[in-house]
Amino acid sequence: MKPWITISVTGLFWLLTAGCQQPFGEEYVVEQELQPYVESFHQEASARGRIILEENLIMIIKDDLGYRGLSLWRSGQRLIYIDREYYNYHKQEHDVIEFVVFHEMGHAFLGREHTDNYNSIMNIKRVDYSLSTRKELLDELFNPLH
């Protein structure tokens, strides 16, 4: 076999199996500091008639993420990462962390995409999330057509 074919086959094998080094499935693991926000998300969903099953989620605080938060779907597993530096800087500001967690859970559990609608938590440029705007934004998050 020619050397470049061997390298290509080896490279293809590595590429296909690299994702198998850490198996994913339908795990439910939420970092302790983030659990109250996840529970609040479920309560707010339920209050608006949306039942979100507490399953298939790994949510962790991650170093050097480069974003405030990131939601991924990998091999059937929902993954949500919250940037450690951002979390540590804002952890005393409940509404700031809640905004990021709810935004990422909106992607992962509600299938929501980013929007230009300023009255949506899914607007990544939104900065006014507070007690006075929370109800309106959560109503829109859980019932976008309402």
RODO-2510 file (C-alpha; in nm, 4 decimals, decimal comma):
residues 146
     n   res          X          Y          Z
     1     m     0,0000     0,0000     0,0000
     2     k     0,1300     0,3459    -0,0842
     3     p     0,2414     0,5540     0,2193
     4     w    -0,0094     0,8340     0,1567
     5     i    -0,2943     0,5801     0,1444
     6     t    -0,1813     0,4320     0,4770
     7     i    -0,1694     0,7791     0,6313
     8     s    -0,5116     0,8645     0,4888
     9     v    -0,6687     0,5416     0,6158
    10     t    -0,5041     0,5868     0,9555
    11     g    -0,6179     0,9497     0,9669
    12     l    -0,9727     0,8539     0,8754
    13     f    -0,9785     0,5831     1,1431
    14     w    -0,8489     0,8302     1,4038
    15     l    -1,1062     1,0910     1,2995
    16     l    -1,3939     0,8443     1,3233
    17     t    -1,2876     0,7038     1,6602
    18     a    -1,1596     1,0211     1,8289
    19     g    -1,5070     1,1080     1,9518
    20     c    -1,5340     0,7649     2,1139
    21     q    -1,2578     0,8278     2,3670
    22     q    -1,5057     0,9825     2,6081
    23     p    -1,8403     0,8118     2,5644
    24     f    -2,1518     1,0248     2,5601
    25     g    -2,4998     0,9049     2,6200
    26     e    -2,7951     1,0439     2,7998
    27     e    -2,6274     1,1462     3,1219
    28     y    -2,7589     1,4060     3,3648
    29     v    -2,4781     1,5877     3,5419
    30     v    -2,5088     1,9510     3,6517
    31     e    -2,2323     2,1299     3,8373
    32     q    -2,3474     2,2121     4,1894
    33     e    -2,3148     2,5907     4,1489
    34     l    -2,5432     2,5801     3,8449
    35     q    -2,8105     2,3472     3,9850
    36     p    -3,0297     2,6271     4,1314
    37     y    -3,0485     2,7913     3,7879
    38     v    -3,1439     2,4618     3,6220
    39     e    -3,4145     2,4029     3,8832
    40     s    -3,5444     2,7565     3,8292
    41     f    -3,5563     2,6972     3,4515
    42     h    -3,7718     2,3879     3,5070
    43     q    -4,0003     2,5740     3,7498
    44     e    -4,0455     2,8669     3,5100
    45     a    -4,1172     2,6282     3,2229
    46     s    -4,3744     2,4410     3,4309
    47     a    -4,5419     2,7665     3,5391
    48     r    -4,5934     2,8393     3,1680
    49     g    -4,7279     2,4950     3,0828
    50     r    -4,4001     2,3541     2,9447
    51     i    -4,2714     2,0311     3,0958
    52     i    -3,8986     1,9906     3,0453
    53     l    -3,7651     1,6522     3,1506
    54     e    -3,4609     1,6592     3,3743
    55     e    -3,2515     1,4311     3,1610
    56     n    -2,9789     1,4213     2,9020
    57     l    -2,7777     1,7215     3,0229
    58     i    -2,4182     1,7814     3,1169
    59     m    -2,3695     2,1385     3,2386
    60     i    -2,0306     2,2452     3,3650
    61     i    -1,8260     2,5559     3,4289
    62     k    -1,5322     2,5424     3,1875
    63     d    -1,1999     2,7259     3,1684
    64     d    -1,1111     2,9426     2,8686
    65     l    -1,4388     2,8910     2,6867
    66     g    -1,4220     3,2141     2,4869
    67     y    -1,7977     3,2712     2,5228
    68     r    -2,0205     3,3433     2,8224
    69     g    -2,1913     3,0138     2,7524
    70     l    -2,2059     2,7472     2,4862
    71     s    -2,4645     2,4805     2,4098
    72     l    -2,3717     2,1736     2,2057
    73     w    -2,5368     1,8511     2,0996
    74     r    -2,2837     1,5710     2,0723
    75     s    -2,3693     1,2063     2,0066
    76     g    -2,7157     1,2470     2,1539
    77     q    -2,5910     1,4340     2,4621
    78     r    -2,6799     1,7932     2,5515
    79     l    -2,3700     1,9790     2,6687
    80     i    -2,3806     2,3271     2,8181
    81     y    -2,0640     2,5056     2,9176
    82     i    -2,0493     2,8272     3,1194
    83     d    -1,7226     3,0207     3,1081
    84     r    -1,5424     3,0047     3,4449
    85     e    -1,3991     3,3575     3,4292
    86     y    -1,7408     3,5012     3,3421
    87     y    -1,9091     3,2926     3,6134
    88     n    -1,6575     3,3920     3,8805
    89     y    -1,6835     3,7594     3,7880
    90     h    -2,0672     3,7593     3,7983
    91     k    -2,1524     3,4845     4,0488
    92     q    -2,2875     3,7377     4,3002
    93     e    -2,5228     3,8730     4,0310
    94     h    -2,7941     3,6072     4,0172
    95     d    -2,9749     3,7633     3,7200
    96     v    -2,6592     3,7749     3,5058
    97     i    -2,5860     3,4037     3,5521
    98     e    -2,9533     3,3135     3,5177
    99     f    -2,9682     3,4975     3,1842
   100     v    -2,6758     3,2956     3,0429
   101     v    -2,7984     2,9608     3,1789
   102     f    -3,1556     3,0198     3,0558
   103     h    -3,0261     3,1334     2,7158
   104     e    -2,8173     2,8170     2,6758
   105     m    -3,0982     2,5945     2,8044
   106     g    -3,3253     2,7670     2,5507
   107     h    -3,0989     2,6273     2,2801
   108     a    -3,0616     2,2832     2,4369
   109     f    -3,4167     2,2095     2,5547
   110     l    -3,6428     2,4394     2,3540
   111     g    -3,4612     2,4332     2,0211
   112     r    -3,4457     2,8131     2,0218
   113     e    -3,2036     2,9934     1,7919
   114     h    -3,0561     3,3408     1,8260
   115     t    -3,2923     3,6198     1,7282
   116     d    -3,2840     3,9916     1,6550
   117     n    -3,5984     4,0351     1,8671
   118     y    -3,4836     4,2631     2,1493
   119     n    -3,7648     4,1292     2,3694
   120     s    -3,6128     3,7814     2,3730
   121     i    -3,3602     3,6171     2,5993
   122     m    -3,2315     3,4539     2,2796
   123     n    -3,1031     3,7919     2,1572
   124     i    -2,7304     3,7728     2,2311
   125     k    -2,7027     4,1524     2,2416
   126     r    -2,9674     4,1813     2,5127
   127     v    -2,8298     4,3490     2,8228
   128     d    -3,1447     4,4485     3,0118
   129     y    -3,2350     4,1354     3,2070
   130     s    -3,3568     4,2307     3,5511
   131     l    -3,6438     4,1803     3,7898
   132     s    -3,8481     4,4345     3,5914
   133     t    -3,7959     4,2584     3,2533
   134     r    -3,7670     3,8958     3,3692
   135     k    -4,1348     3,7923     3,3415
   136     e    -4,1757     3,9291     2,9880
   137     l    -3,8519     3,7661     2,8710
   138     l    -3,9346     3,4288     3,0259
   139     d    -4,2861     3,4364     2,8814
   140     e    -4,1296     3,4862     2,5385
   141     l    -3,8638     3,2180     2,5981
   142     f    -4,1134     2,9446     2,6811
   143     n    -4,3932     3,0606     2,4489
   144     p    -4,2295     3,2446     2,1578
   145     l    -4,5477     3,2666     1,9511
   146     h    -4,7651     3,3852     2,2408
***
